[in-house]
Amino acid sequence: MRRYPLTALIVFVSVPLLLGCLLAPWVQQVLQGWEGHPWFGRLAGDRFERVATRCVQVIALLLIGPCLKYSGTLERVGPMLRWTRARGGSFLRWFALGFASMLTVYAAGFWAGMYEFSPHRASAARLAISLTDMLIGSLLIGLLEEYLFRGFVFGALRKRFSIAVAATASSAFFSMVHFLRPKLPAQPEALTWTSGFELIPHMFARFRPAYDWDFALTLFFMGMALCALMARHGQLYGIAGLHTGWVWVLQSGKEFVIQNPRRHNFWFGWGENPAQGALVTVVAAVFALTAWILLLRCGDCHSRPKSDTTSP
């Protein structure tokens, strides 16, 4: 069967947005008719942009299987997911590297007097349960996002463009997706078939350049690092481990660390989230620079069959 990676990617990005905007007004009207329902009544009061976002997400979930199939991702990424002991060790080593890099950022924050532990969340039982839950969630995020963004998006673009162009475009997309949070200035007075499309100019309304520029750059540099590492090593276990380590520490910090006093800081971000600070951006840029230097030194390793190399 002939594969169409770029076409599948365009369909996956555009069709959910267009169909979601088209269906959102009618879905909203149905939900409003459920007001007072014992199970679904609370959905009747949802803001229109939230309903539209859910419509887009549901359609994307329905399309992801066919798009992965017709792009050739299922066949191409399959060998990258084949389990070996070397790849399991790669996951653990890269997880430790991601964990240590983000932990260093928090350590710098404690040293600078920016952070302190949240006392009401410090019990041993609460700590163990929360850390386990967040580890499982971080693992799912690491695996699924690497499969989708590096396996599908980056892989589809590599079929048509150079590695550098494909990595840049997929990393920019990876960063943008995290800020797709539409917000209308006012809720529509009357819903029409065009109401959903009126959201498009406001897709990034919640993006605050003064506070979010460093987080956007951090996501972009992380994407660039992960693309280069996947191109060099030819498997997803290592980069999924690195991604999981980053996310686990950042999520754990949001749960157990507070900024005192709570204020925006250039290097450490806002509140308990250093991912919105410039220091994490620097760390991500170092990862990206190192990964691309290693890829360039590797020569033609990205164009020939990969062995199970494990060093980052």
SULMO-V9551 format. One record per residue. N is the residue number from 1. RES is the residue in one small letter. PSI is psi in whole degrees, 0 to 359 (999 if undefined). OMEGA is omega in radians with two decimals (999 if undefined). D_FIRST is the distance of its C-alpha to the first C-alpha in Angstrom with 2 decimals. Layout:
n->N res->RES psi->PSI omega->OMEGA d_first->D_FIRST
n->N res->RES psi->PSI omega->OMEGA d_first->D_FIRST
This chain:
n->1 res->m psi->133 omega->3.14 d_first->0.00
n->2 res->r psi->141 omega->-3.10 d_first->3.77
n->3 res->r psi->148 omega->-3.12 d_first->6.40
n->4 res->y psi->75 omega->-3.02 d_first->9.82
n->5 res->p psi->315 omega->-3.09 d_first->12.41
n->6 res->l psi->321 omega->3.09 d_first->15.49
n->7 res->t psi->317 omega->3.12 d_first->14.75
n->8 res->a psi->321 omega->3.12 d_first->14.06
n->9 res->l psi->317 omega->3.13 d_first->17.30
n->10 res->i psi->318 omega->3.11 d_first->19.24
n->11 res->v psi->316 omega->-3.10 d_first->18.37
n->12 res->f psi->327 omega->-3.12 d_first->19.40
n->13 res->v psi->319 omega->-2.98 d_first->22.64
n->14 res->s psi->318 omega->-3.03 d_first->23.70
n->15 res->v psi->314 omega->3.10 d_first->22.82
n->16 res->p psi->321 omega->-3.14 d_first->24.79
n->17 res->l psi->313 omega->-3.09 d_first->27.71
n->18 res->l psi->312 omega->-3.13 d_first->27.88
n->19 res->l psi->323 omega->3.12 d_first->27.43
n->20 res->g psi->317 omega->3.11 d_first->29.68
n->21 res->c psi->325 omega->-3.13 d_first->32.39
n->22 res->l psi->321 omega->-3.07 d_first->32.14
n->23 res->l psi->336 omega->-3.01 d_first->32.45
n->24 res->a psi->316 omega->-3.13 d_first->34.99
n->25 res->p psi->321 omega->-3.12 d_first->38.12
n->26 res->w psi->324 omega->3.06 d_first->37.48
n->27 res->v psi->318 omega->3.11 d_first->36.70
n->28 res->q psi->319 omega->3.13 d_first->39.91
n->29 res->q psi->321 omega->3.09 d_first->41.89
n->30 res->v psi->315 omega->-3.14 d_first->40.68
n->31 res->l psi->321 omega->3.12 d_first->41.66
n->32 res->q psi->332 omega->3.09 d_first->45.04
n->33 res->g psi->347 omega->3.12 d_first->45.64
n->34 res->w psi->9 omega->-3.13 d_first->45.41
n->35 res->e psi->129 omega->-3.09 d_first->48.44
n->36 res->g psi->354 omega->3.11 d_first->50.71
n->37 res->h psi->137 omega->-3.07 d_first->48.06
n->38 res->p psi->333 omega->-3.10 d_first->48.84
n->39 res->w psi->318 omega->-3.00 d_first->45.28
n->40 res->f psi->6 omega->-3.08 d_first->43.59
n->41 res->g psi->327 omega->-3.11 d_first->46.68
n->42 res->r psi->338 omega->3.13 d_first->46.29
n->43 res->l psi->341 omega->-3.08 d_first->43.01
n->44 res->a psi->335 omega->-3.10 d_first->45.02
n->45 res->g psi->7 omega->-3.13 d_first->46.61
n->46 res->d psi->144 omega->3.07 d_first->43.53
n->47 res->r psi->152 omega->-3.06 d_first->43.43
n->48 res->f psi->320 omega->-3.11 d_first->41.05
n->49 res->e psi->331 omega->3.09 d_first->39.11
n->50 res->r psi->320 omega->3.08 d_first->38.51
n->51 res->v psi->316 omega->3.14 d_first->37.15
n->52 res->a psi->319 omega->3.12 d_first->34.84
n->53 res->t psi->319 omega->3.11 d_first->33.62
n->54 res->r psi->320 omega->3.10 d_first->32.83
n->55 res->c psi->315 omega->3.12 d_first->30.91
n->56 res->v psi->316 omega->-3.12 d_first->28.73
n->57 res->q psi->318 omega->-3.14 d_first->28.23
n->58 res->v psi->315 omega->3.14 d_first->27.33
n->59 res->i psi->321 omega->3.10 d_first->24.71
n->60 res->a psi->319 omega->3.11 d_first->23.24
n->61 res->l psi->322 omega->3.12 d_first->23.14
n->62 res->l psi->330 omega->-3.09 d_first->21.37
n->63 res->l psi->341 omega->-2.97 d_first->18.68
n->64 res->i psi->322 omega->3.12 d_first->18.20
n->65 res->g psi->304 omega->3.10 d_first->15.93
n->66 res->p psi->321 omega->-3.13 d_first->13.32
n->67 res->c psi->319 omega->3.08 d_first->13.77
n->68 res->l psi->321 omega->-3.12 d_first->13.42
n->69 res->k psi->309 omega->-3.04 d_first->10.14
n->70 res->y psi->350 omega->3.02 d_first->8.53
n->71 res->s psi->346 omega->-3.07 d_first->10.53
n->72 res->g psi->5 omega->-3.09 d_first->9.28
n->73 res->t psi->320 omega->-3.11 d_first->12.90
n->74 res->l psi->319 omega->3.14 d_first->12.75
n->75 res->e psi->320 omega->-3.05 d_first->11.31
n->76 res->r psi->321 omega->-3.07 d_first->13.46
n->77 res->v psi->341 omega->3.14 d_first->16.54
n->78 res->g psi->308 omega->3.11 d_first->16.54
n->79 res->p psi->332 omega->3.12 d_first->18.44
n->80 res->m psi->338 omega->-3.11 d_first->20.72
n->81 res->l psi->357 omega->-3.12 d_first->21.78
n->82 res->r psi->128 omega->-3.05 d_first->22.57
n->83 res->w psi->132 omega->2.94 d_first->26.29
n->84 res->t psi->161 omega->3.10 d_first->28.87
n->85 res->r psi->324 omega->3.13 d_first->32.59
n->86 res->a psi->320 omega->-3.14 d_first->32.37
n->87 res->r psi->325 omega->3.04 d_first->29.96
n->88 res->g psi->317 omega->3.07 d_first->32.23
n->89 res->g psi->324 omega->3.09 d_first->35.13
n->90 res->s psi->317 omega->3.11 d_first->33.30
n->91 res->f psi->313 omega->-3.08 d_first->32.86
n->92 res->l psi->318 omega->-3.13 d_first->36.58
n->93 res->r psi->317 omega->-3.12 d_first->37.82
n->94 res->w psi->328 omega->3.01 d_first->35.93
n->95 res->f psi->315 omega->3.13 d_first->36.91
n->96 res->a psi->323 omega->3.12 d_first->40.51
n->97 res->l psi->315 omega->3.09 d_first->40.17
n->98 res->g psi->317 omega->3.11 d_first->38.95
n->99 res->f psi->312 omega->-3.08 d_first->41.62
n->100 res->a psi->322 omega->-3.09 d_first->44.35
n->101 res->s psi->317 omega->3.12 d_first->43.54
n->102 res->m psi->327 omega->3.09 d_first->43.80
n->103 res->l psi->326 omega->3.10 d_first->46.76
n->104 res->t psi->322 omega->3.11 d_first->48.50
n->105 res->v psi->315 omega->3.11 d_first->48.21
n->106 res->y psi->321 omega->3.12 d_first->49.88
n->107 res->a psi->320 omega->3.09 d_first->52.48
n->108 res->a psi->323 omega->3.11 d_first->53.31
n->109 res->g psi->319 omega->3.08 d_first->53.68
n->110 res->f psi->318 omega->-3.14 d_first->56.10
n->111 res->w psi->323 omega->-3.14 d_first->57.99
n->112 res->a psi->358 omega->-3.14 d_first->58.34
n->113 res->g psi->17 omega->-3.11 d_first->59.65
n->114 res->m psi->331 omega->-3.00 d_first->56.80
n->115 res->y psi->157 omega->2.93 d_first->55.62
n->116 res->e psi->156 omega->3.14 d_first->57.18
n->117 res->f psi->144 omega->3.10 d_first->55.97
n->118 res->s psi->113 omega->-2.99 d_first->55.99
n->119 res->p psi->326 omega->-3.08 d_first->58.87
n->120 res->h psi->359 omega->3.13 d_first->57.93
n->121 res->r psi->18 omega->-2.96 d_first->54.54
n->122 res->a psi->3 omega->3.14 d_first->55.89
n->123 res->s psi->148 omega->-3.07 d_first->56.49
n->124 res->a psi->318 omega->-3.12 d_first->54.92
n->125 res->a psi->314 omega->3.14 d_first->53.26
n->126 res->r psi->320 omega->3.14 d_first->51.79
n->127 res->l psi->312 omega->-3.09 d_first->50.63
n->128 res->a psi->315 omega->-3.12 d_first->48.87
n->129 res->i psi->314 omega->-3.10 d_first->47.13
n->130 res->s psi->318 omega->3.13 d_first->46.04
n->131 res->l psi->322 omega->3.11 d_first->44.80
n->132 res->t psi->314 omega->3.11 d_first->42.74
n->133 res->d psi->315 omega->-3.11 d_first->41.23
n->134 res->m psi->329 omega->3.08 d_first->40.41
n->135 res->l psi->317 omega->3.12 d_first->38.96
n->136 res->i psi->315 omega->3.11 d_first->36.51
n->137 res->g psi->319 omega->3.13 d_first->35.65
n->138 res->s psi->323 omega->3.11 d_first->35.31
n->139 res->l psi->316 omega->3.11 d_first->33.02
n->140 res->l psi->317 omega->3.12 d_first->30.67
n->141 res->i psi->314 omega->-3.13 d_first->30.84
n->142 res->g psi->314 omega->-3.11 d_first->30.24
n->143 res->l psi->311 omega->-3.05 d_first->27.17
n->144 res->l psi->317 omega->-3.12 d_first->25.54
n->145 res->e psi->325 omega->3.09 d_first->26.39
n->146 res->e psi->319 omega->3.10 d_first->25.21
n->147 res->y psi->316 omega->-3.07 d_first->21.82
n->148 res->l psi->308 omega->-2.99 d_first->21.58
n->149 res->f psi->318 omega->3.12 d_first->23.42
n->150 res->r psi->320 omega->-3.14 d_first->22.84
n->151 res->g psi->311 omega->-3.07 d_first->19.52
n->152 res->f psi->298 omega->-3.01 d_first->17.78
n->153 res->v psi->304 omega->-3.14 d_first->20.08
n->154 res->f psi->318 omega->-3.13 d_first->21.26
n->155 res->g psi->319 omega->3.12 d_first->17.96
n->156 res->a psi->318 omega->3.14 d_first->16.25
n->157 res->l psi->328 omega->3.12 d_first->19.34
n->158 res->r psi->336 omega->3.13 d_first->19.41
n->159 res->k psi->337 omega->-3.08 d_first->16.27
n->160 res->r psi->331 omega->-3.04 d_first->18.45
n->161 res->f psi->173 omega->3.08 d_first->22.00
n->162 res->s psi->164 omega->3.14 d_first->24.37
n->163 res->i psi->319 omega->-3.10 d_first->24.99
n->164 res->a psi->315 omega->-3.14 d_first->28.30
n->165 res->v psi->316 omega->-3.14 d_first->27.02
n->166 res->a psi->318 omega->3.14 d_first->24.11
n->167 res->a psi->317 omega->-3.14 d_first->26.66
n->168 res->t psi->313 omega->-3.11 d_first->29.25
n->169 res->a psi->315 omega->-3.11 d_first->27.09
n->170 res->s psi->327 omega->3.12 d_first->25.59
n->171 res->s psi->323 omega->3.06 d_first->29.10
n->172 res->a psi->319 omega->3.09 d_first->30.67
n->173 res->f psi->317 omega->3.10 d_first->28.23
n->174 res->f psi->317 omega->3.12 d_first->29.00
n->175 res->s psi->316 omega->-3.08 d_first->32.68
n->176 res->m psi->321 omega->-3.08 d_first->32.53
n->177 res->v psi->327 omega->-3.11 d_first->30.81
n->178 res->h psi->348 omega->-3.12 d_first->33.86
n->179 res->f psi->12 omega->3.10 d_first->36.13
n->180 res->l psi->83 omega->-3.13 d_first->34.38
n->181 res->r psi->84 omega->-3.05 d_first->37.36
n->182 res->p psi->150 omega->3.06 d_first->38.49
n->183 res->k psi->121 omega->3.12 d_first->42.12
n->184 res->l psi->147 omega->3.05 d_first->43.86
n->185 res->p psi->326 omega->3.10 d_first->47.48
n->186 res->a psi->148 omega->3.13 d_first->48.42
n->187 res->q psi->142 omega->-3.12 d_first->46.77
n->188 res->p psi->136 omega->-3.14 d_first->46.07
n->189 res->e psi->323 omega->3.12 d_first->48.98
n->190 res->a psi->133 omega->-3.11 d_first->46.93
n->191 res->l psi->129 omega->3.05 d_first->43.22
n->192 res->t psi->176 omega->-3.09 d_first->41.38
n->193 res->w psi->344 omega->3.11 d_first->37.74
n->194 res->t psi->356 omega->-3.05 d_first->38.05
n->195 res->s psi->321 omega->-3.13 d_first->39.56
n->196 res->g psi->323 omega->-3.12 d_first->36.34
n->197 res->f psi->341 omega->3.07 d_first->35.65
n->198 res->e psi->347 omega->3.08 d_first->39.16
n->199 res->l psi->336 omega->-2.99 d_first->37.98
n->200 res->i psi->317 omega->3.10 d_first->35.76
n->201 res->p psi->346 omega->-3.08 d_first->38.78
n->202 res->h psi->20 omega->-3.06 d_first->39.86
n->203 res->m psi->329 omega->-3.11 d_first->36.65
n->204 res->f psi->31 omega->-3.06 d_first->38.40
n->205 res->a psi->333 omega->-3.13 d_first->41.88
n->206 res->r psi->358 omega->3.08 d_first->42.45
n->207 res->f psi->121 omega->-3.13 d_first->41.76
n->208 res->r psi->101 omega->-3.04 d_first->45.20
n->209 res->p psi->320 omega->-3.08 d_first->45.12
n->210 res->a psi->331 omega->-3.09 d_first->48.45
n->211 res->y psi->336 omega->-2.98 d_first->47.28
n->212 res->d psi->355 omega->-3.09 d_first->43.49
n->213 res->w psi->321 omega->-3.10 d_first->42.97
n->214 res->d psi->324 omega->3.08 d_first->43.22
n->215 res->f psi->320 omega->3.10 d_first->40.83
n->216 res->a psi->317 omega->3.10 d_first->38.24
n->217 res->l psi->321 omega->3.11 d_first->38.77
n->218 res->t psi->313 omega->3.13 d_first->38.62
n->219 res->l psi->321 omega->3.12 d_first->35.19
n->220 res->f psi->312 omega->-3.13 d_first->34.01
n->221 res->f psi->323 omega->3.06 d_first->35.48
n->222 res->m psi->316 omega->3.10 d_first->34.08
n->223 res->g psi->317 omega->3.12 d_first->30.58
n->224 res->m psi->318 omega->3.12 d_first->31.22
n->225 res->a psi->315 omega->-3.10 d_first->32.52
n->226 res->l psi->322 omega->3.08 d_first->29.62
n->227 res->c psi->314 omega->-3.12 d_first->27.04
n->228 res->a psi->319 omega->-3.14 d_first->29.06
n->229 res->l psi->322 omega->3.10 d_first->29.53
n->230 res->m psi->319 omega->3.12 d_first->25.87
n->231 res->a psi->326 omega->-3.11 d_first->25.11
n->232 res->r psi->319 omega->-3.00 d_first->27.98
n->233 res->h psi->341 omega->3.02 d_first->27.46
n->234 res->g psi->23 omega->3.07 d_first->23.72
n->235 res->q psi->160 omega->-3.02 d_first->24.10
n->236 res->l psi->348 omega->-3.04 d_first->24.83
n->237 res->y psi->316 omega->-3.11 d_first->27.84
n->238 res->g psi->310 omega->-3.09 d_first->30.38
n->239 res->i psi->329 omega->3.05 d_first->29.65
n->240 res->a psi->322 omega->3.08 d_first->29.40
n->241 res->g psi->316 omega->3.11 d_first->32.82
n->242 res->l psi->314 omega->3.12 d_first->34.25
n->243 res->h psi->316 omega->3.14 d_first->33.10
n->244 res->t psi->317 omega->3.12 d_first->34.51
n->245 res->g psi->317 omega->3.10 d_first->37.80
n->246 res->w psi->308 omega->-3.04 d_first->38.22
n->247 res->v psi->320 omega->-3.07 d_first->37.56
n->248 res->w psi->315 omega->-3.13 d_first->39.74
n->249 res->v psi->317 omega->-3.11 d_first->42.77
n->250 res->l psi->319 omega->3.10 d_first->42.51
n->251 res->q psi->320 omega->3.12 d_first->42.14
n->252 res->s psi->321 omega->3.11 d_first->44.98
n->253 res->g psi->320 omega->3.11 d_first->47.14
n->254 res->k psi->334 omega->-3.12 d_first->46.78
n->255 res->e psi->323 omega->-2.95 d_first->47.97
n->256 res->f psi->358 omega->-3.10 d_first->50.87
n->257 res->v psi->139 omega->3.06 d_first->52.02
n->258 res->i psi->154 omega->3.07 d_first->53.89
n->259 res->q psi->129 omega->-3.08 d_first->55.07
n->260 res->n psi->113 omega->0.00 d_first->58.82
n->261 res->p psi->154 omega->-3.12 d_first->59.83
n->262 res->r psi->116 omega->3.14 d_first->56.64
n->263 res->r psi->165 omega->3.11 d_first->55.97
n->264 res->h psi->134 omega->3.10 d_first->53.46
n->265 res->n psi->136 omega->-3.07 d_first->53.63
n->266 res->f psi->316 omega->-3.04 d_first->51.96
n->267 res->w psi->329 omega->-3.01 d_first->50.93
n->268 res->f psi->7 omega->3.01 d_first->50.34
n->269 res->g psi->206 omega->-3.05 d_first->49.03
n->270 res->w psi->130 omega->3.10 d_first->50.16
n->271 res->g psi->231 omega->-3.06 d_first->51.50
n->272 res->e psi->11 omega->-3.04 d_first->49.82
n->273 res->n psi->93 omega->3.14 d_first->46.50
n->274 res->p psi->348 omega->3.08 d_first->46.65
n->275 res->a psi->343 omega->3.07 d_first->43.02
n->276 res->q psi->23 omega->3.11 d_first->44.70
n->277 res->g psi->162 omega->-3.04 d_first->46.95
n->278 res->a psi->337 omega->-3.12 d_first->46.85
n->279 res->l psi->318 omega->3.08 d_first->47.33
n->280 res->v psi->327 omega->3.07 d_first->43.88
n->281 res->t psi->318 omega->3.10 d_first->42.51
n->282 res->v psi->316 omega->3.12 d_first->44.25
n->283 res->v psi->314 omega->3.13 d_first->42.85
n->284 res->a psi->322 omega->3.11 d_first->39.26
n->285 res->a psi->322 omega->3.09 d_first->39.92
n->286 res->v psi->317 omega->3.08 d_first->41.23
n->287 res->f psi->314 omega->-3.11 d_first->38.11
n->288 res->a psi->313 omega->-3.13 d_first->35.94
n->289 res->l psi->315 omega->3.14 d_first->38.20
n->290 res->t psi->316 omega->-3.11 d_first->38.34
n->291 res->a psi->320 omega->-3.13 d_first->34.59
n->292 res->w psi->326 omega->3.04 d_first->33.98
n->293 res->i psi->316 omega->3.10 d_first->36.84
n->294 res->l psi->321 omega->3.13 d_first->35.37
n->295 res->l psi->317 omega->-3.14 d_first->31.95
n->296 res->l psi->322 omega->3.09 d_first->33.66
n->297 res->r psi->335 omega->-3.14 d_first->35.84
n->298 res->c psi->346 omega->3.10 d_first->32.87
n->299 res->g psi->240 omega->-3.07 d_first->31.95
n->300 res->d psi->21 omega->-3.08 d_first->28.50
n->301 res->c psi->335 omega->-3.13 d_first->27.76
n->302 res->h psi->351 omega->-3.11 d_first->25.09
n->303 res->s psi->2 omega->3.11 d_first->23.11
n->304 res->r psi->167 omega->-3.12 d_first->23.37
n->305 res->p psi->142 omega->-3.06 d_first->22.60
n->306 res->k psi->144 omega->2.92 d_first->24.79
n->307 res->s psi->171 omega->-3.11 d_first->27.49
n->308 res->d psi->65 omega->3.03 d_first->28.84
n->309 res->t psi->146 omega->-3.02 d_first->31.43
n->310 res->t psi->346 omega->-3.11 d_first->33.29
n->311 res->s psi->136 omega->-3.13 d_first->35.88
n->312 res->p psi->999 omega->999 d_first->35.24
